[in-house]
């Protein structure tokens, strides 16, 4: 049997979750992103341990891979 969590541990987890939600909601408000809070949280979760600028992370433009590179072409003409 697992021991039951203490009330202090549950309250601490609730406060941490509330603070994280408010920080993401404030970031969304400040940057005027068109994405939902869930999409922002997923993007942050995927890039949690990478050091990147938030503007770069939330930029809508995707980098295009040049197709004229010889490594990407199947047959050279």
Backbone torsions as a table, in degrees:
resi	resn	phi	psi	omega
1	UNK	NA	140.5	177.5
2	UNK	-86.4	144.2	176.0
3	UNK	-72.0	147.0	178.7
4	UNK	-74.4	142.7	178.9
5	UNK	-70.4	148.1	179.1
6	UNK	-74.5	159.0	179.4
7	UNK	-63.6	-32.6	179.0
8	UNK	-65.3	-40.2	178.8
9	UNK	-66.2	-39.9	178.7
10	UNK	-65.6	-44.0	178.3
11	UNK	-63.6	-39.8	178.8
12	UNK	-62.9	-43.3	178.5
13	UNK	-64.3	-38.2	177.6
14	UNK	-65.3	-41.7	178.5
15	UNK	-65.3	-40.0	179.2
16	UNK	-65.2	-43.0	178.9
17	UNK	-63.9	-41.8	178.9
18	UNK	-64.2	-43.3	178.8
19	UNK	-64.2	-42.5	179.0
20	UNK	-63.0	-43.3	178.6
21	UNK	-62.5	-43.8	-179.5
22	UNK	-66.0	-36.8	177.0
23	UNK	-64.9	-41.5	178.8
24	UNK	-68.9	-40.6	178.5
25	UNK	-64.4	-39.2	177.9
26	UNK	-67.4	-39.8	177.1
27	UNK	-62.3	-42.1	177.9
28	UNK	-62.9	-43.4	179.9
29	UNK	-63.9	-46.0	-177.1
30	UNK	-67.0	-38.9	-174.9
31	UNK	-91.9	-6.1	179.2
32	UNK	54.3	47.0	179.1
33	UNK	-74.8	147.4	178.3
34	UNK	-89.5	-0.8	-177.8
35	UNK	-87.4	157.4	176.9
36	UNK	-77.0	166.0	179.7
37	UNK	-65.0	-35.5	177.6
38	UNK	-63.8	-41.1	177.7
39	UNK	-64.9	-39.7	178.3
40	UNK	-64.9	-43.7	179.1
41	UNK	-62.1	-41.0	178.8
42	UNK	-65.0	-40.5	178.7
43	UNK	-65.9	-40.3	176.9
44	UNK	-66.6	-37.2	179.5
45	UNK	-64.5	-39.1	-180.0
46	UNK	-70.2	-27.7	-176.4
47	UNK	-113.7	28.8	-173.2
48	UNK	-63.0	-40.6	-174.6
49	UNK	-102.9	15.2	175.1
50	UNK	-105.0	139.1	-179.8
51	UNK	-91.1	101.4	-178.0
52	UNK	-137.4	154.5	176.3
53	UNK	-74.4	140.1	-178.4
54	UNK	-65.2	-35.0	177.4
55	UNK	-62.7	-40.8	178.2
56	UNK	-67.4	-37.1	-177.6
57	UNK	-68.6	-39.1	-176.7
58	UNK	-95.3	6.3	-179.7
59	UNK	-64.6	133.9	-177.3
60	UNK	-75.4	-27.4	-177.6
61	UNK	-73.4	131.5	177.2
62	UNK	-100.6	143.4	178.8
63	UNK	-71.2	132.1	-180.0
64	UNK	-94.7	138.2	177.7
65	UNK	-86.4	127.3	179.8
66	UNK	-67.3	133.1	-177.8
67	UNK	-88.2	-6.4	179.6
68	UNK	-88.6	6.0	177.7
69	UNK	-73.6	134.5	-177.3
70	UNK	-64.1	-26.5	179.5
71	UNK	-70.4	-25.4	-176.1
72	UNK	-93.3	-14.9	-178.3
73	UNK	-88.3	139.0	-179.1
74	UNK	-77.5	-43.3	179.1
75	UNK	-122.3	131.4	177.5
76	UNK	-85.0	135.5	179.8
77	UNK	-104.9	NA	NA
